[in-house]
């Protein structure tokens, strides 16, 4: 191990080799390929005139031949330099506007570059692809009629799954995956990891069809509804006792438990919205209120059983609004402006605070295109909030709005008549009710730690709009034609939640029933991938069996938690029962004395966000080791010392090992320095932190007892070490509970 004196070298002395003074010949820096191409194109070859003047005599033939060569070289250089950096018309387009056949069919390119594409085909003597616009239109109309028909072949394709309203549009632009009984967008076909982060943080937004979320409606008296909610919510939850939530001014995101199962039996995150009291509604006379629950489909069966049982026991009515209410989610700084252009330019979105909710109605979004705004003068629509509190969750209002929906063909006919002097009043009569919510980024019910840095920008731009199921597709088609809107899927949601440091259900909560199923599916997918690789390439038999055993040990429960909590104990025949600590429970228990905690808290598991110091890759299922109390207090001092001396951050662990005088319990201390605390669920490079980040599942007993006194007032966290399986490289990191 290097000594501290050896490592304390000024940063100016640690330069690259070709900058150091040396007697050897300096290494030539390679030239950029584009620059080399431009230089080669501009080079002009020439010949000397010595051959034309021999023995004092002038040879005109040789002189003319030399000048002819130079003239031809000049013309060749002029032509090559002109086309050196030239791009085709379709290559000048952004990646999201490129099409596979745009190189041979100018009609598939945008209008602004269509003439340039035709000239390029003429110069290259390339035959343009024949147009089939009429046939494509007919086929599209036939496809739409098949979708609307109940006895069509598209209905047969949904026998074992359900298509979202935007499936036809998304299926040709993204990779689809079958999850939770739906055919969902996994990720767009284009490479979008870096553009997704830029759109969500800088000057655009990400649009995701979240109609797969289940909607449950509870109807009853306010007193009975509170009794029903109290049976599956935490004690004294704001959804029951919060004045702003009960009045309908804000939405509450919390966790749903089995009846009487708090805190050991969480089911899933749930979003609870109390519909405001409407003075003109008939329900006011009967003192009836509506409460809307939105649950992730991974826990739909359990959530529906618990909600229906609690409602029946409290004298309330429980209604299933799946496939009747859909939703679209927008994430990004331009989400509010895009919603204002989509719904109503006069709508007040600045007054909606975080966790706020707004009820209103809008007209057909297909009438808001640029062509219609410039050809059909219509008065500015005023925001209509009268009698809209119960409209979206009223069956009569939803059916009336759907019946008033006209086809695109009929709409085009009415528009043409209005442009020639006719009236298009019938096309603007229908009002579509909607509910607009502003929330924090992350899964419904998951709150970020209050002391986490670098999360303000991402957490302030998440909007959800609830619509009738049949109206999701028209709104989506208009939305995706707006500038600055990008398509997102499940992987994009995982990426943004990882950047923000919040949990993504059910992946990041492996001790719930839905999380165990998700962990088993991912483990099985990894096992199948290893089997395919083993058949494709010949590998040593030892590596094959090691990989198979590695996954096989986790296939039963997702992660080998017996190695964490049973380390140092005698294994029993009965497997220990592990349960999930929700973010709300973690914030509550960390401030409570040990005597007030549940007796089974030692087997609790919670989710944490990890930031790595230094470089490196974080693999799934990597080990997470926490420091003991004495070793954890040395980490800030050693980091400060390395920063002052200019030493690389990768040598911090070596310094810590030397300061502690032991590793893994070998030394003068009685307790071990490091202890296994959990496993990494998923990890990647975080653009906002400019370092690797990860989401891990940690054991409460290993973190709460190992680092006393290092937790801050507003944040529950500490220091840890990450080590990938099968690797001896260790990395220093910091964890914070989500």
Buried (B, 14 or more C-beta within 10 A) or exposed (E): EEEBEEBBEEEEEEEEEEEEEEEEEEEEEEEEEEEEBBEEBEEEEEBEEEEBEEEEEEBEEBBEBBBEEBEEBEEEBEEBBEEBEEEBBBEBBEEEEBEEEBBBBBBBBEEEBBEBBBEBBEEEEEEEBEEEEEEEEEEEEEEBEEBEEEEEEBEEEEEEBBBBBBBBBBEEEBBBBEBBEBBBBBBBEEEBEEBBBBBBBEEBBBBBBBBBBBBBBBBBBBEBBBBBBBBBBBEEBBBBEBEBBBEBBBBBBBBBBBBEBBBBBBBBBBBBBBBBBBEEBEBEEEEBBBBBBBBBBBBBEBBBEBBBBBBEEBEBBBBBBBBBBBBBBBBBBBBBBBBBBBBBEEBEBEEBEEBBBBBBBBBBBBBBEEEBEEEBEBEEBEBBEEBBBBBBBBEEBBEBBBEBBBEEEEBEBBBEEBEEEEEBEEBBEBBBBBBBBBBBBBBBBBBBBEEBEBBEBBBEBBBBBBBBBBBBBBBBBBBBEBEBBBBBBBBBBBBBBBBBBBBBBBBBBBBBBBBBBBBBEBBEEBBEEBEEEBEEEEEEEEEBEEBBEBBEEBEEBBBBBBEBBBEEEEEEEEEBEBBBBBBBBBBBBBEEEEEEBBEEBBBBBBBBBBBBBBEBBBBBBBBBBBBBBEBBBBBEEBBEBBEEEBBEBBBBBBBBBBBBEBBEEEEEBEEBBBBBBBBBBBBBBBBBBEBBBBBBBBBBBBBBBBBEEBBEEEBBBBBBBBBBBEEEEBBBBBBBBB
